[in-house]
Amino acid sequence: MRRRSAGRRWTVVGMAFGAVAGAGGTFGQRLWDDPAFLLYREATEAMDRHDHARAVTLARGAIGHYPDFVLAHFLLGQAALALRRWDDAASAFRTVVDLYPGSLAGRRGLQTAIERGERALAADGAGA
C-alpha cells in the first residue's frame, strides 16, 4: 500500500477548511466574514508587506473579537518580534502556549523573545 505524502494530506485539510470557511452562501455568514477572521486575514497581509505595526494593530483587533484566537496571538508575537518589542512578543507567545500547549512554534517564539530581550537588556547595561 502506498503512503500519501504529508504535503498532499495538508492540501486536502486546507481545502476542507476553505470549504467550511466559505460555507454559508447567500443567506448565511461565512467564517471569513466574521470580524475576527477578517482582521486576522488583514494582519497576515500586513505581515506579508512587512507592515509590522499595522499587523500588531489588526491582530489585537482580532483578539478583541475572539480572545482565544491562537493564530492571532501567534501573529501578534511574530509582528512584535519584527518590531523588537521583546516583552510584547513574549506575552503573545506565552498566550499561544497557554491556549495550545502542544505548539512547538509557540514555544520557539517564546524562547526567542525571551533570549532577545535578555540580550537587549545586557547590551543596554554594558553601554551604561
N, CA, C and O atoms as a printed pandas DataFrame, in Angstrom:
     atom_number atom_name residue_name chain_id  residue_number  x_coord  y_coord  z_coord
0              1         N          MET        A               1    0.849   -1.178    0.000
1              2        CA          MET        A               1    0.000    0.000    0.000
2              3         C          MET        A               1    0.897    1.244    0.000
3              4         O          MET        A               1    1.835    1.333    0.792
4              5         N          ARG        A               2    0.609    2.198   -0.884
5              6        CA          ARG        A               2    1.378    3.430   -0.987
6              7         C          ARG        A               2    0.907    4.456    0.015
7              8         O          ARG        A               2   -0.291    4.657    0.212
8              9         N          ARG        A               3    1.879    5.106    0.650
9             10        CA          ARG        A               3    1.561    6.170    1.599
10            11         C          ARG        A               3    1.471    7.506    0.883
11            12         O          ARG        A               3    2.270    7.800   -0.006
12            13         N          ARG        A               4    0.504    8.305    1.272
13            14        CA          ARG        A               4    0.393    9.652    0.722
14            15         C          ARG        A               4    1.426   10.560    1.378
15            16         O          ARG        A               4    1.748   10.410    2.557
16            17         N          SER        A               5    1.934   11.496    0.600
17            18        CA          SER        A               5    2.893   12.440    1.171
18            19         C          SER        A               5    2.179   13.385    2.127
19            20         O          SER        A               5    0.984   13.644    1.986
20            21         N          ALA        A               6    2.932   13.901    3.110
21            22        CA          ALA        A               6    2.348   14.810    4.096
22            23         C          ALA        A               6    1.818   16.071    3.422
23            24         O          ALA        A               6    0.772   16.587    3.818
24            25         N          GLY        A               7    2.524   16.577    2.408
25            26        CA          GLY        A               7    2.082   17.780    1.716
26            27         C          GLY        A               7    0.708   17.623    1.102
27            28         O          GLY        A               7   -0.121   18.532    1.159
28            29         N          ARG        A               8    0.476   16.476    0.522
29            30        CA          ARG        A               8   -0.823   16.226   -0.099
30            31         C          ARG        A               8   -1.931   16.176    0.947
31            32         O          ARG        A               8   -3.033   16.675    0.718
32            33         N          ARG        A               9   -1.637   15.576    2.085
33            34        CA          ARG        A               9   -2.620   15.487    3.162
34            35         C          ARG        A               9   -2.985   16.893    3.635
35            36         O          ARG        A               9   -4.162   17.180    3.850
36            37         N          TRP        A              10   -1.988   17.783    3.801
37            38        CA          TRP        A              10   -2.271   19.149    4.248
38            39         C          TRP        A              10   -3.051   19.916    3.200
39            40         O          TRP        A              10   -3.860   20.778    3.542
40            41         N          THR        A              11   -2.826   19.621    1.940
41            42        CA          THR        A              11   -3.595   20.273    0.886
42            43         C          THR        A              11   -5.065   19.914    1.036
43            44         O          THR        A              11   -5.928   20.780    0.895
44            45         N          VAL        A              12   -5.360   18.671    1.315
45            46        CA          VAL        A              12   -6.745   18.222    1.498
46            47         C          VAL        A              12   -7.343   18.891    2.727
47            48         O          VAL        A              12   -8.493   19.329    2.700
48            49         N          VAL        A              13   -6.560   18.972    3.813
49            50        CA          VAL        A              13   -7.055   19.629    5.024
50            51         C          VAL        A              13   -7.332   21.099    4.732
51            52         O          VAL        A              13   -8.350   21.641    5.163
52            53         N          GLY        A              14   -6.426   21.741    4.000
53            54        CA          GLY        A              14   -6.616   23.146    3.648
54            55         C          GLY        A              14   -7.858   23.353    2.806
55            56         O          GLY        A              14   -8.598   24.315    3.012
56            57         N          MET        A              15   -8.093   22.452    1.851
57            58        CA          MET        A              15   -9.283   22.560    1.005
58            59         C          MET        A              15  -10.547   22.375    1.846
59            60         O          MET        A              15  -11.543   23.068    1.638
60            61         N          ALA        A              16  -10.500   21.444    2.790
61            62        CA          ALA        A              16  -11.661   21.211    3.644
62            63         C          ALA        A              16  -11.934   22.439    4.512
63            64         O          ALA        A              16  -13.084   22.852    4.658
64            65         N          PHE        A              17  -10.861   23.034    5.099
65            66        CA          PHE        A              17  -11.048   24.227    5.915
66            67         C          PHE        A              17  -11.599   25.367    5.067
67            68         O          PHE        A              17  -12.480   26.109    5.504
68            69         N          GLY        A              18  -11.074   25.499    3.855
69            70        CA          GLY        A              18  -11.561   26.543    2.954
70            71         C          GLY        A              18  -13.034   26.365    2.644
71            72         O          GLY        A              18  -13.777   27.343    2.560
72            73         N          ALA        A              19  -13.460   25.121    2.473
73            74        CA          ALA        A              19  -14.871   24.849    2.191
74            75         C          ALA        A              19  -15.742   25.228    3.383
75            76         O          ALA        A              19  -16.815   25.809    3.217
76            77         N          VAL        A              20  -15.277   24.898    4.580
77            78        CA          VAL        A              20  -16.031   25.247    5.785
78            79         C          VAL        A              20  -16.062   26.762    5.956
79            80         O          VAL        A              20  -17.108   27.336    6.260
80            81         N          ALA        A              21  -14.901   27.413    5.759
81            82        CA          ALA        A              21  -14.822   28.869    5.919
82            83         C          ALA        A              21  -15.709   29.573    4.902
83            84         O          ALA        A              21  -16.256   30.638    5.188
84            85         N          GLY        A              22  -15.854   28.991    3.723
85            86        CA          GLY        A              22  -16.661   29.609    2.679
86            87         C          GLY        A              22  -18.118   29.213    2.713
87            88         O          GLY        A              22  -18.927   29.761    1.963
88            89         N          ALA        A              23  -18.472   28.260    3.581
89            90        CA          ALA        A              23  -19.854   27.800    3.655
90            91         C          ALA        A              23  -20.764   28.920    4.135
91            92         O          ALA        A              23  -20.327   29.814    4.859
92            93         N          GLY        A              24  -21.966   28.874    3.753
93            94        CA          GLY        A              24  -22.935   29.859    4.200
94            95         C          GLY        A              24  -23.690   30.447    3.034
95            96         O          GLY        A              24  -24.876   30.762    3.136
96            97         N          GLY        A              25  -22.993   30.590    1.925
97            98        CA          GLY        A              25  -23.648   31.056    0.709
98            99         C          GLY        A              25  -24.331   32.401    0.853
99           100         O          GLY        A              25  -23.900   33.252    1.631
100          101         N          THR        A              26  -25.374   32.577    0.115
101          102        CA          THR        A              26  -26.079   33.847    0.024
102          103         C          THR        A              26  -26.792   34.224    1.313
103          104         O          THR        A              26  -26.863   35.403    1.658
104          105         N          PHE        A              27  -27.316   33.243    2.024
105          106        CA          PHE        A              27  -28.173   33.538    3.174
106          107         C          PHE        A              27  -27.501   33.374    4.525
107          108         O          PHE        A              27  -28.135   33.610    5.554
108          109         N          GLY        A              28  -26.262   32.985    4.550
109          110        CA          GLY        A              28  -25.599   32.787    5.825
110          111         C          GLY        A              28  -24.254   33.476    5.869
111          112         O          GLY        A              28  -23.697   33.844    4.835
112          113         N          GLN        A              29  -23.743   33.647    7.055
113          114        CA          GLN        A              29  -22.428   34.266    7.211
114          115         C          GLN        A              29  -21.360   33.201    7.039
115          116         O          GLN        A              29  -21.438   32.121    7.624
116          117         N          ARG        A              30  -20.368   33.519    6.232
117          118        CA          ARG        A              30  -19.235   32.625    6.068
118          119         C          ARG        A              30  -18.247   32.908    7.187
119          120         O          ARG        A              30  -18.229   34.007    7.740
120          121         N          LEU        A              31  -17.432   31.928    7.518
121          122        CA          LEU        A              31  -16.438   32.091    8.572
122          123         C          LEU        A              31  -15.538   33.279    8.285
123          124         O          LEU        A              31  -15.214   34.041    9.196
124          125         N          TRP        A              32  -15.127   33.451    7.026
125          126        CA          TRP        A              32  -14.221   34.549    6.683
126          127         C          TRP        A              32  -14.893   35.907    6.770
127          128         O          TRP        A              32  -14.214   36.931    6.698
128          129         N          ASP        A              33  -16.221   35.941    6.924
129          130        CA          ASP        A              33  -16.926   37.206    7.110
130          131         C          ASP        A              33  -16.936   37.648    8.567
131          132         O          ASP        A              33  -17.275   38.793    8.869
132          133         N          ASP        A              34  -16.570   36.758    9.457
133          134        CA          ASP        A              34  -16.524   37.075   10.876
134          135         C          ASP        A              34  -15.462   38.155   11.111
135          136         O          ASP        A              34  -14.376   38.067   10.539
136          137         N          PRO        A              35  -15.744   39.166   11.931
137          138        CA          PRO        A              35  -14.783   40.257   12.138
138          139         C          PRO        A              35  -13.402   39.794   12.599
139          140         O          PRO        A              35  -12.392   40.334   12.149
140          141         N          ALA        A              36  -13.344   38.808   13.482
141          142        CA          ALA        A              36  -12.043   38.329   13.962
142          143         C          ALA        A              36  -11.223   37.738   12.824
143          144         O          ALA        A              36  -10.021   37.990   12.728
144          145         N          PHE        A              37  -11.857   36.962   11.970
145          146        CA          PHE        A              37  -11.147   36.332   10.860
146          147         C          PHE        A              37  -10.769   37.347    9.788
147          148         O          PHE        A              37   -9.708   37.238    9.174
148          149         N          LEU        A              38  -11.634   38.332    9.561
149          150        CA          LEU        A              38  -11.300   39.388    8.602
150          151         C          LEU        A              38  -10.072   40.163    9.070
151          152         O          LEU        A              38   -9.158   40.421    8.286
152          153         N          LEU        A              39  -10.053   40.528   10.334
153          154        CA          LEU        A              39   -8.911   41.271   10.875
154          155         C          LEU        A              39   -7.641   40.421   10.845
155          156         O          LEU        A              39   -6.560   40.924   10.541
156          157         N          TYR        A              40   -7.778   39.132   11.161
157          158        CA          TYR        A              40   -6.623   38.239   11.109
158          159         C          TYR        A              40   -6.068   38.155    9.690
159          160         O          TYR        A              40   -4.856   38.224    9.482
160          161         N          ARG        A              41   -6.957   38.009    8.727
161          162        CA          ARG        A              41   -6.512   37.913    7.335
162          163         C          ARG        A              41   -5.810   39.203    6.914
163          164         O          ARG        A              41   -4.781   39.153    6.240
164          165         N          GLU        A              42   -6.352   40.354    7.300
165          166        CA          GLU        A              42   -5.699   41.632    7.004
166          167         C          GLU        A              42   -4.344   41.721    7.700
167          168         O          GLU        A              42   -3.396   42.271    7.139
168          169         N          ALA        A              43   -4.245   41.187    8.910
169          170        CA          ALA        A              43   -2.974   41.200    9.645
170          171         C          ALA        A              43   -1.925   40.353    8.933
171          172         O          ALA        A              43   -0.757   40.736    8.870
172          173         N          THR        A              44   -2.332   39.210    8.400
173          174        CA          THR        A              44   -1.365   38.379    7.670
174          175         C          THR        A              44   -0.906   39.097    6.403
175          176         O          THR        A              44    0.261   39.004    6.022
176          177         N          GLU        A              45   -1.814   39.806    5.757
177          178        CA          GLU        A              45   -1.433   40.572    4.568
178          179         C          GLU        A              45   -0.467   41.699    4.940
179          180         O          GLU        A              45    0.473   41.983    4.198
180          181         N          ALA        A              46   -0.697   42.338    6.082
181          182        CA          ALA        A              46    0.224   43.384    6.552
182          183         C          ALA        A              46    1.605   42.792    6.837
183          184         O          ALA        A              46    2.622   43.416    6.533
184          185         N          MET        A              47    1.643   41.604    7.412
185          186        CA          MET        A              47    2.931   40.940    7.667
186          187         C          MET        A              47    3.641   40.662    6.347
187          188         O          MET        A              47    4.853   40.850    6.242
188          189         N          ASP        A              48    2.900   40.220    5.351
189          190        CA          ASP        A              48    3.493   39.954    4.037
190          191         C          ASP        A              48    4.107   41.210    3.434
191          192         O          ASP        A              48    5.098   41.139    2.707
192          193         N          ARG        A              49    3.508   42.371    3.741
193          194        CA          ARG        A              49    4.022   43.655    3.238
194          195         C          ARG        A              49    5.109   44.227    4.157
195          196         O          ARG        A              49    5.653   45.299    3.891
196          197         N          HIS        A              50    5.416   43.511    5.228
197          198        CA          HIS        A              50    6.385   43.965    6.246
198          199         C          HIS        A              50    5.904   45.217    6.964
199          200         O          HIS        A              50    6.709   46.019    7.436
200          201         N          ASP        A              51    4.589   45.379    7.045
201          202        CA          ASP        A              51    3.983   46.479    7.792
202          203         C          ASP        A              51    3.636   45.930    9.173
203          204         O          ASP        A              51    2.474   45.677    9.493
204          205         N          HIS        A              52    4.684   45.755    9.980
205          206        CA          HIS        A              52    4.536   45.061   11.252
206          207         C          HIS        A              52    3.687   45.834   12.260
207          208         O          HIS        A              52    2.939   45.231   13.030
208          209         N          ALA        A              53    3.797   47.158   12.261
209          210        CA          ALA        A              53    2.982   47.951   13.183
210          211         C          ALA        A              53    1.492   47.776   12.869
211          212         O          ALA        A              53    0.670   47.658   13.778
212          213         N          ARG        A              54    1.157   47.760   11.596
213          214        CA          ARG        A              54   -0.239   47.553   11.196
214          215         C          ARG        A              54   -0.694   46.141   11.560
215          216         O          ARG        A              54   -1.829   45.944   11.996
216          217         N          ALA        A              55    0.183   45.171   11.382
217          218        CA          ALA        A              55   -0.145   43.785   11.739
218          219         C          ALA        A              55   -0.452   43.671   13.232
219          220         O          ALA        A              55   -1.371   42.952   13.624
220          221         N          VAL        A              56    0.315   44.379   14.066
221          222        CA          VAL        A              56    0.060   44.373   15.513
222          223         C          VAL        A              56   -1.337   44.912   15.795
223          224         O          VAL        A              56   -2.102   44.311   16.549
224          225         N          THR        A              57   -1.659   46.033   15.193
225          226        CA          THR        A              57   -2.969   46.660   15.408
226          227         C          THR        A              57   -4.105   45.726   14.981
227          228         O          THR        A              57   -5.087   45.561   15.705
228          229         N          LEU        A              58   -3.964   45.122   13.806
229          230        CA          LEU        A              58   -5.005   44.234   13.296
230          231         C          LEU        A              58   -5.121   42.955   14.114
231          232         O          LEU        A              58   -6.230   42.492   14.382
232          233         N          ALA        A              59   -3.994   42.381   14.513
233          234        CA          ALA        A              59   -4.024   41.164   15.333
234          235         C          ALA        A              59   -4.693   41.446   16.672
235          236         O          ALA        A              59   -5.481   40.636   17.160
236          237         N          ARG        A              60   -4.377   42.596   17.265
237          238        CA          ARG        A              60   -5.034   42.961   18.531
238          239         C          ARG        A              60   -6.529   43.139   18.331
239          240         O          ARG        A              60   -7.317   42.784   19.208
240          241         N          GLY        A              61   -6.927   43.682   17.197
241          242        CA          GLY        A              61   -8.351   43.809   16.894
242          243         C          GLY        A              61   -9.025   42.457   16.787
243          244         O          GLY        A              61  -10.130   42.266   17.295
244          245         N          ALA        A              62   -8.362   41.513   16.125
245          246        CA          ALA        A              62   -8.911   40.152   16.006
246          247         C          ALA        A              62   -9.056   39.520   17.381
247          248         O          ALA        A              62  -10.060   38.870   17.672
248          249         N          ILE        A              63   -8.047   39.713   18.225
249          250        CA          ILE        A              63   -8.083   39.152   19.580
250          251         C          ILE        A              63   -9.190   39.807   20.402
251          252         O          ILE        A              63   -9.794   39.164   21.260
252          253         N          GLY        A              64   -9.454   41.087   20.137
253          254        CA          GLY        A              64  -10.556   41.763   20.823
254          255         C          GLY        A              64  -11.905   41.124   20.517
255          256         O          GLY        A              64  -12.790   41.090   21.372
256          257         N          HIS        A              65  -12.057   40.623   19.306
257          258        CA          HIS        A              65  -13.308   39.950   18.921
258          259         C          HIS        A              65  -13.341   38.505   19.397
259          260         O          HIS        A              65  -14.408   37.970   19.697
260          261         N          TYR        A              66  -12.184   37.880   19.466
261          262        CA          TYR        A              66  -12.102   36.449   19.776
262          263         C          TYR        A              66  -10.830   36.223   20.598
263          264         O          TYR        A              66   -9.785   35.886   20.042
264          265         N          PRO        A              67  -10.914   36.408   21.927
265          266        CA          PRO        A              67   -9.735   36.374   22.796
266          267         C          PRO        A              67   -8.923   35.072   22.754
267          268         O          PRO        A              67   -7.729   35.089   23.052
268          269         N          ASP        A              68   -9.539   33.966   22.395
269          270        CA          ASP        A              68   -8.822   32.691   22.351
270          271         C          ASP        A              68   -8.327   32.333   20.957
271          272         O          ASP        A              68   -8.013   31.171   20.698
272          273         N          PHE        A              69   -8.252   33.295   20.065
273          274        CA          PHE        A              69   -7.832   33.078   18.678
274          275         C          PHE        A              69   -6.311   32.887   18.657
275          276         O          PHE        A              69   -5.550   33.847   18.535
276          277         N          VAL        A              70   -5.898   31.647   18.776
277          278        CA          VAL        A              70   -4.482   31.325   18.930
278          279         C          VAL        A              70   -3.650   31.817   17.746
279          280         O          VAL        A              70   -2.524   32.274   17.943
280          281         N          LEU        A              71   -4.167   31.736   16.540
281          282        CA          LEU        A              71   -3.411   32.195   15.379
282          283         C          LEU        A              71   -3.164   33.702   15.423
283          284         O          LEU        A              71   -2.099   34.163   15.014
284          285         N          ALA        A              72   -4.129   34.468   15.912
285          286        CA          ALA        A              72   -3.943   35.917   16.031
286          287         C          ALA        A              72   -2.883   36.235   17.082
287          288         O          ALA        A              72   -2.080   37.149   16.899
288          289         N          HIS        A              73   -2.880   35.486   18.177
289          290        CA          HIS        A              73   -1.838   35.684   19.198
290          291         C          HIS        A              73   -0.460   35.348   18.628
291          292         O          HIS        A              73    0.514   36.050   18.897
292          293         N          PHE        A              74   -0.382   34.286   17.849
293          294        CA          PHE        A              74    0.897   33.902   17.244
294          295         C          PHE        A              74    1.377   34.986   16.277
295          296         O          PHE        A              74    2.546   35.371   16.289
296          297         N          LEU        A              75    0.468   35.464   15.451
297          298        CA          LEU        A              75    0.825   36.525   14.506
298          299         C          LEU        A              75    1.250   37.793   15.255
299          300         O          LEU        A              75    2.189   38.472   14.839
300          301         N          LEU        A              76    0.567   38.112   16.348
301          302        CA          LEU        A              76    0.942   39.256   17.177
302          303         C          LEU        A              76    2.367   39.083   17.695
303          304         O          LEU        A              76    3.148   40.034   17.703
304          305         N          GLY        A              77    2.702   37.879   18.124
305          306        CA          GLY        A              77    4.063   37.611   18.586
306          307         C          GLY        A              77    5.092   37.793   17.487
307          308         O          GLY        A              77    6.156   38.367   17.716
308          309         N          GLN        A              78    4.780   37.307   16.295
309          310        CA          GLN        A              78    5.703   37.458   15.169
310          311         C          GLN        A              78    5.920   38.927   14.823
311          312         O          GLN        A              78    7.049   39.357   14.589
312          313         N          ALA        A              79    4.832   39.694   14.793
313          314        CA          ALA        A              79    4.939   41.115   14.467
314          315         C          ALA        A              79    5.726   41.861   15.549
315          316         O          ALA        A              79    6.542   42.728   15.236
316          317         N          ALA        A              80    5.485   41.528   16.809
317          318        CA          ALA        A              80    6.219   42.174   17.905
318          319         C          ALA        A              80    7.706   41.834   17.831
319          320         O          ALA        A              80    8.549   42.691   18.098
320          321         N          LEU        A              81    8.036   40.593   17.472
321          322        CA          LEU        A              81    9.451   40.242   17.281
322          323         C          LEU        A              81   10.074   41.101   16.194
323          324         O          LEU        A              81   11.182   41.612   16.360
324          325         N          ALA        A              82    9.368   41.261   15.084
325          326        CA          ALA        A              82    9.893   42.053   13.971
326          327         C          ALA        A              82   10.124   43.503   14.383
327          328         O          ALA        A              82   11.023   44.164   13.865
328          329         N          LEU        A              83    9.308   43.997   15.320
329          330        CA          LEU        A              83    9.437   45.370   15.808
330          331         C          LEU        A              83   10.385   45.477   17.013
331          332         O          LEU        A              83   10.587   46.562   17.560
332          333         N          ARG        A              84   10.956   44.347   17.414
333          334        CA          ARG        A              84   11.880   44.280   18.563
334          335         C          ARG        A              84   11.200   44.674   19.870
335          336         O          ARG        A              84   11.827   45.240   20.767
336          337         N          ARG        A              85    9.936   44.372   19.960
337          338        CA          ARG        A              85    9.174   44.582   21.197
338          339         C          ARG        A              85    9.163   43.250   21.942
339          340         O          ARG        A              85    8.185   42.504   21.912
340          341         N          TRP        A              86   10.265   42.980   22.600
341          342        CA          TRP        A              86   10.505   41.661   23.179
342          343         C          TRP        A              86    9.453   41.270   24.209
343          344         O          TRP        A              86    8.972   40.137   24.196
344          345         N          ASP        A              87    9.082   42.199   25.112
345          346        CA          ASP        A              87    8.094   41.867   26.138
346          347         C          ASP        A              87    6.719   41.572   25.526
347          348         O          ASP        A              87    6.024   40.649   25.950
348          349         N          ASP        A              88    6.343   42.367   24.528
349          350        CA          ASP        A              88    5.059   42.133   23.850
350          351         C          ASP        A              88    5.068   40.785   23.131
351          352         O          ASP        A              88    4.079   40.051   23.151
352          353         N          ALA        A              89    6.197   40.471   22.497
353          354        CA          ALA        A              89    6.312   39.197   21.788
354          355         C          ALA        A              89    6.227   38.033   22.773
355          356         O          ALA        A              89    5.518   37.055   22.534
356          357         N          ALA        A              90    6.956   38.148   23.881
357          358        CA          ALA        A              90    6.937   37.073   24.891
358          359         C          ALA        A              90    5.522   36.873   25.428
359          360         O          ALA        A              90    5.072   35.740   25.602
360          361         N          SER        A              91    4.826   37.973   25.689
361          362        CA          SER        A              91    3.456   37.882   26.200
362          363         C          SER        A              91    2.537   37.180   25.197
363          364         O          SER        A              91    1.733   36.328   25.577
364          365         N          ALA        A              92    2.658   37.538   23.925
365          366        CA          ALA        A              92    1.816   36.913   22.894
366          367         C          ALA        A              92    2.118   35.427   22.772
367          368         O          ALA        A              92    1.201   34.608   22.710
368          369         N          PHE        A              93    3.395   35.079   22.739
369          370        CA          PHE        A              93    3.750   33.659   22.610
370          371         C          PHE        A              93    3.397   32.872   23.873
371          372         O          PHE        A              93    3.067   31.689   23.793
372          373         N          ARG        A              94    3.464   33.519   25.027
373          374        CA          ARG        A              94    3.048   32.851   26.267
374          375         C          ARG        A              94    1.565   32.492   26.178
375          376         O          ARG        A              94    1.152   31.415   26.607
376          377         N          THR        A              95    0.777   33.398   25.621
377          378        CA          THR        A              95   -0.655   33.129   25.438
378          379         C          THR        A              95   -0.863   31.983   24.455
379          380         O          THR        A              95   -1.732   31.136   24.663
380          381         N          VAL        A              96   -0.067   31.953   23.382
381          382        CA          VAL        A              96   -0.162   30.844   22.419
382          383         C          VAL        A              96    0.058   29.522   23.138
383          384         O          VAL        A              96   -0.710   28.576   22.957
384          385         N          VAL        A              97    1.108   29.454   23.955
385          386        CA          VAL        A              97    1.434   28.212   24.663
386          387         C          VAL        A              97    0.353   27.868   25.684
387          388         O          VAL        A              97    0.043   26.694   25.886
388          389         N          ASP        A              98   -0.220   28.879   26.328
389          390        CA          ASP        A              98   -1.317   28.622   27.273
390          391         C          ASP        A              98   -2.545   28.058   26.557
391          392         O          ASP        A              98   -3.181   27.122   27.041
392          393         N          LEU        A              99   -2.871   28.640   25.393
393          394        CA          LEU        A              99   -4.049   28.195   24.646
394          395         C          LEU        A              99   -3.827   26.876   23.933
395          396         O          LEU        A              99   -4.750   26.079   23.770
396          397         N          TYR        A             100   -2.579   26.653   23.504
397          398        CA          TYR        A             100   -2.252   25.466   22.713
398          399         C          TYR        A             100   -0.906   24.921   23.204
399          400         O          TYR        A             100    0.129   25.169   22.586
400          401         N          PRO        A             101   -0.926   24.176   24.322
401          402        CA          PRO        A             101    0.319   23.705   24.936
402          403         C          PRO        A             101    1.204   22.869   24.013
403          404         O          PRO        A             101    2.410   22.779   24.242
404          405         N          GLY        A             102    0.642   22.266   22.995
405          406        CA          GLY        A             102    1.420   21.442   22.079
406          407         C          GLY        A             102    2.111   22.225   20.974
407          408         O          GLY        A             102    2.762   21.628   20.117
408          409         N          SER        A             103    1.987   23.547   20.972
409          410        CA          SER        A             103    2.545   24.365   19.896
410          411         C          SER        A             103    4.058   24.519   20.035
411          412         O          SER        A             103    4.542   25.271   20.881
412          413         N          LEU        A             104    4.790   23.800   19.198
413          414        CA          LEU        A             104    6.247   23.938   19.199
414          415         C          LEU        A             104    6.653   25.308   18.679
415          416         O          LEU        A             104    7.613   25.900   19.171
416          417         N          ALA        A             105    5.935   25.811   17.695
417          418        CA          ALA        A             105    6.235   27.141   17.154
418          419         C          ALA        A             105    6.014   28.211   18.220
419          420         O          ALA        A             105    6.784   29.168   18.305
420          421         N          GLY        A             106    4.981   28.058   19.023
421          422        CA          GLY        A             106    4.730   28.995   20.116
422          423         C          GLY        A             106    5.843   28.966   21.141
423          424         O          GLY        A             106    6.272   30.012   21.630
424          425         N          ARG        A             107    6.315   27.772   21.471
425          426        CA          ARG        A             107    7.417   27.641   22.438
426          427         C          ARG        A             107    8.702   28.244   21.880
427          428         O          ARG        A             107    9.435   28.928   22.595
428          429         N          ARG        A             108    8.974   27.990   20.602
429          430        CA          ARG        A             108   10.170   28.571   19.974
430          431         C          ARG        A             108   10.083   30.089   19.944
431          432         O          ARG        A             108   11.069   30.774   20.215
432          433         N          GLY        A             109    8.917   30.612   19.618
433          434        CA          GLY        A             109    8.737   32.059   19.598
434          435         C          GLY        A             109    8.945   32.666   20.970
435          436         O          GLY        A             109    9.583   33.711   21.100
436          437         N          LEU        A             110    8.410   32.017   21.999
437          438        CA          LEU        A             110    8.579   32.489   23.376
438          439         C          LEU        A             110   10.052   32.487   23.761
439          440         O          LEU        A             110   10.555   33.455   24.333
440          441         N          GLN        A             111   10.731   31.405   23.446
441          442        CA          GLN        A             111   12.161   31.303   23.756
442          443         C          GLN        A             111   12.955   32.402   23.038
443          444         O          GLN        A             111   13.826   33.035   23.633
444          445         N          THR        A             112   12.651   32.618   21.774
445          446        CA          THR        A             112   13.338   33.658   21.000
446          447         C          THR        A             112   13.108   35.032   21.615
447          448         O          THR        A             112   14.053   35.806   21.775
448          449         N          ALA        A             113   11.864   35.340   21.958
449          450        CA          ALA        A             113   11.543   36.646   22.542
450          451         C          ALA        A             113   12.279   36.852   23.866
451          452         O          ALA        A             113   12.811   37.933   24.120
452          453         N          ILE        A             114   12.310   35.832   24.699
453          454        CA          ILE        A             114   12.993   35.939   25.992
454          455         C          ILE        A             114   14.495   36.135   25.792
455          456         O          ILE        A             114   15.100   37.009   26.414
456          457         N          GLU        A             115   15.095   35.316   24.920
457          458        CA          GLU        A             115   16.539   35.418   24.685
458          459         C          GLU        A             115   16.925   36.773   24.106
459          460         O          GLU        A             115   17.906   37.376   24.542
460          461         N          ARG        A             116   16.175   37.251   23.140
461          462        CA          ARG        A             116   16.496   38.548   22.528
462          463         C          ARG        A             116   16.278   39.686   23.513
463          464         O          ARG        A             116   17.035   40.657   23.518
464          465         N          GLY        A             117   15.258   39.576   24.336
465          466        CA          GLY        A             117   15.026   40.590   25.360
466          467         C          GLY        A             117   16.153   40.634   26.372
467          468         O          GLY        A             117   16.584   41.712   26.780
468          469         N          GLU        A             118   16.637   39.455   26.784
469          470        CA          GLU        A             118   17.765   39.401   27.714
470          471         C          GLU        A             118   19.032   39.991   27.092
471          472         O          GLU        A             118   19.780   40.712   27.753
472          473         N          ARG        A             119   19.262   39.680   25.826
473          474        CA          ARG        A             119   20.441   40.249   25.131
474          475         C          ARG        A             119   20.343   41.766   25.042
475          476         O          ARG        A             119   21.339   42.467   25.221
476          477         N          ALA        A             120   19.149   42.274   24.766
477          478        CA          ALA        A             120   18.962   43.722   24.670
478          479         C          ALA        A             120   19.219   44.388   26.014
479          480         O          ALA        A             120   19.831   45.454   26.077
480          481         N          LEU        A             121   18.746   43.754   27.097
481          482        CA          LEU        A             121   18.991   44.305   28.429
482          483         C          LEU        A             121   20.484   44.284   28.764
483          484         O          LEU        A             121   21.013   45.243   29.325
484          485         N          ALA        A             122   21.151   43.196   28.419
485          486        CA          ALA        A             122   22.587   43.086   28.687
486          487         C          ALA        A             122   23.358   44.140   27.882
487          488         O          ALA        A             122   24.304   44.745   28.386
488          489         N          ALA        A             123   22.948   44.351   26.637
489          490        CA          ALA        A             123   23.624   45.359   25.806
490          491         C          ALA        A             123   23.389   46.763   26.370
491          492         O          ALA        A             123   24.301   47.590   26.381
492          493         N          ASP        A             124   22.167   47.031   26.838
493          494        CA          ASP        A             124   21.865   48.327   27.425
494          495         C          ASP        A             124   22.678   48.536   28.711
495          496         O          ASP        A             124   23.166   49.635   28.973
496          497         N          GLY        A             125   22.816   47.469   29.507
497          498        CA          GLY        A             125   23.581   47.538   30.754
498          499         C          GLY        A             125   25.071   47.731   30.503
499          500         O          GLY        A             125   25.747   48.409   31.277
500          501         N          ALA        A             126   25.581   47.149   29.440
501          502        CA          ALA        A             126   27.006   47.269   29.104
502          503         C          ALA        A             126   27.318   48.669   28.599
503          504         O          ALA        A             126   28.429   49.169   28.778
504          505         N          GLY        A             127   26.336   49.299   27.969
505          506        CA          GLY        A             127   26.548   50.626   27.402
506          507         C          GLY        A             127   26.360   51.736   28.425
507          508         O          GLY        A             127   26.713   52.885   28.163
508          509         N          ALA        A             128   25.810   51.408   29.584
509          510        CA          ALA        A             128   25.532   52.435   30.605
510          511         C          ALA        A             128   26.750   52.805   31.407
511          512         O          ALA        A             128   26.670   53.651   32.298
